[in-house]
């Protein structure tokens, strides 16, 4: 049994992998602990610091922000989606990973 500070992620690519697994893979903390070989406290601390660094790096970078279309644009998109999928009324976007190609005619 070792004592002292818990193991930390030593390389930047490990931290990036942690952030990607957490957000893209939707992995639970217990799975991340096993995958990265670090205790929960270390992963929580590392993830918090990585999120802060990522937020700082992406501030001011327009493609990284989330923005809503104007109400007029929402209405146009909703009509295009409904033309493609009649059961989806008043829908202009998806957040579940569903991708429908929508284009103006």
C-alpha positions as CSV (number, residue, x, y, z in Angstrom):
1,X,0.0,0.0,0.0
2,X,1.4,3.4,-1.0
3,X,0.8,6.6,0.9
4,X,0.9,10.2,0.0
5,X,-0.5,12.1,-2.9
6,X,-2.8,10.1,-5.2
7,X,-1.5,9.4,-8.7
8,X,-2.0,12.3,-11.2
9,X,-2.3,12.4,-14.9
10,X,1.2,13.2,-16.0
11,X,0.7,14.1,-19.6
12,X,-1.5,16.7,-21.5
13,X,-2.8,14.0,-23.8
14,X,-4.1,12.0,-20.8
15,X,-6.0,15.1,-19.7
16,X,-7.4,15.7,-23.2
17,X,-8.4,12.0,-23.3
18,X,-10.2,12.4,-20.0
19,X,-12.2,15.4,-21.1
20,X,-13.1,13.7,-24.4
21,X,-14.2,10.5,-22.7
22,X,-16.2,12.5,-20.2
23,X,-18.1,14.6,-22.7
24,X,-18.2,12.6,-25.9
25,X,-18.3,9.1,-24.4
26,X,-20.6,10.1,-21.5
27,X,-18.6,7.8,-19.2
28,X,-19.3,7.6,-15.5
29,X,-16.6,8.5,-13.0
30,X,-16.1,4.9,-11.9
31,X,-15.4,3.9,-15.5
32,X,-13.0,6.8,-16.0
33,X,-11.2,5.9,-12.7
34,X,-10.5,2.4,-14.0
35,X,-9.6,3.6,-17.5
36,X,-7.1,6.3,-16.3
37,X,-5.9,4.4,-13.2
38,X,-6.5,7.4,-10.9
39,X,-8.8,7.9,-7.8
40,X,-12.0,9.8,-8.0
41,X,-10.6,12.9,-6.2
42,X,-7.8,13.2,-8.8
43,X,-10.1,12.8,-11.7
44,X,-12.6,15.4,-10.3
45,X,-9.8,17.9,-9.7
46,X,-8.1,17.3,-13.1
47,X,-11.5,17.5,-14.9
48,X,-12.3,20.8,-13.2
49,X,-9.0,22.3,-14.1
50,X,-9.2,21.0,-17.7
51,X,-12.6,22.5,-18.1
52,X,-11.4,25.9,-16.8
53,X,-8.4,25.8,-19.2
54,X,-10.6,24.8,-22.1
55,X,-13.1,27.5,-21.4
56,X,-10.3,30.1,-21.2
57,X,-8.8,28.8,-24.5
58,X,-12.1,28.9,-26.3
59,X,-13.4,32.3,-25.0
60,X,-13.7,34.6,-27.9
61,X,-13.6,31.8,-30.5
62,X,-17.0,32.2,-32.2
63,X,-17.4,28.6,-33.6
64,X,-17.1,27.2,-30.0
65,X,-20.1,29.1,-28.7
66,X,-23.7,27.9,-28.6
67,X,-26.1,30.4,-30.2
68,X,-29.8,30.2,-31.0
69,X,-31.2,31.1,-34.4
70,X,-33.5,34.1,-34.6
71,X,-37.2,33.4,-34.3
72,X,-37.6,33.9,-38.1
73,X,-34.8,31.5,-38.8
74,X,-36.3,29.0,-36.3
75,X,-39.6,29.1,-38.2
76,X,-37.9,28.5,-41.6
77,X,-35.8,25.6,-40.2
78,X,-38.9,24.1,-38.5
79,X,-40.8,24.1,-41.8
80,X,-37.8,22.3,-43.5
81,X,-37.6,19.7,-40.8
82,X,-41.4,19.1,-40.9
83,X,-41.3,18.7,-44.6
84,X,-38.7,15.9,-44.1
85,X,-40.2,14.4,-41.0
86,X,-44.0,15.2,-40.6
87,X,-44.2,14.1,-37.0
88,X,-41.6,16.6,-35.9
89,X,-43.6,19.8,-35.8
90,X,-42.1,23.1,-34.5
91,X,-38.6,21.5,-34.3
92,X,-35.6,23.5,-35.6
93,X,-32.7,21.5,-34.1
94,X,-31.6,18.4,-32.2
95,X,-29.3,17.8,-29.3
96,X,-29.4,14.1,-29.2
97,X,-26.9,13.5,-32.0
98,X,-29.6,13.1,-34.7
99,X,-28.4,14.7,-37.9
100,X,-31.0,15.6,-40.6
101,X,-29.6,17.4,-43.7
102,X,-31.7,20.5,-44.1
103,X,-31.3,22.9,-47.0
104,X,-33.2,25.8,-48.5
105,X,-34.9,25.2,-51.8
